[in-house]
Amino acid sequence: MESQRSLQQQNQALAAERLGFESERVQQATQHQELSVERDALQAERDSLTAQLQELTAERESIQQQWETLQTTVEDLQDQLIAQGAQTVEQSKQRVALEARVEELQGQQYAQRAKMTEQATLNTQLQEITVQRDFLQQERVAFTAERNQLTAQNLQLVEKHNKIQSERDILRQLLEEIFPYEYIRKRSNIANEVTNRQILELCLQPKERQNLLCLGFQKDLARAISVKAAFLQIFPYERYRELRSSFYSLEDLELANHYIEHGMHEGLAIEPEMVQ
């Protein structure tokens, strides 16, 4: 009984152990499945990383090529920059020379503008001077015409003055012939050394004409003047020229003066029928 019981216990222990092994096997199978899944995931991830690595490698190679290309480009650019630097220096020199030339041309342009402005000012002044000259020319022509007119008038006045002077001389001669010298001497008790001409000059002064000393012969003087005027109006000038042909060119007044001064004393009498 004890052997059976011991066997039974052993069987139970084996069964329990078998169950434990089975449970462990199931657990290991489960773990194996999980490991397989994890392995597959890791394999997939490795494949993905491999693909990414390949892509990165290709990208690195592309970048390397681009870097080399960039280095070549940079070297080319450096060479170009060096060449451009030389060109820039030359261009700077050319630009400085060009700026100097531009400043020179601007100075010439300013000078030309100033000259043009001065020329315009001179043209304006010339136009003003031309207008003034034309105005002065017109004024000169007008002044010349006026001067000629005044000269003609002056000649007429001189001629008239000479004529009046000649008439005054004739009247003076007539006055000297008819002047009452003795009457004046008696009225004023003038000394004998005073000449007749001095008495006449005294009485002909404007202030002395109003003096009582000269009132006595004023009527005779006026009468003498009237007689002279009447004589000049009725004198036979043409007839007298026929008698004295040598005086044919004399004016009427000169002819009458000659008759008064000389003709009356030469015995040449004017007949009544000669009077106009």
Secondary structure by P-SEA (a helix, b strand, c coil): caaaaaaaaaaaaaaaaaaaaaaaaaaaaaaaaaaaaaaaaaaaaaaaaaaaaaaaaaaaaaaaaaaaaaaaaaaaaaaaaaaaaaaaaaaaaaaaaaaaaaaaaaaaaaaaaaaaaaaaaaaaaaaaaaaaaaaaaaaaaaaaaaaaaaaaaaaaaaaaaaaaaaaaaaaaaaaaaacaaaaaaaaccccccccaaaaaaaaacccccccccccccaaaaaaaaaaaaaaaaacaaaaaaaaccccccccaaaaaaaaaaccccccccccccccc
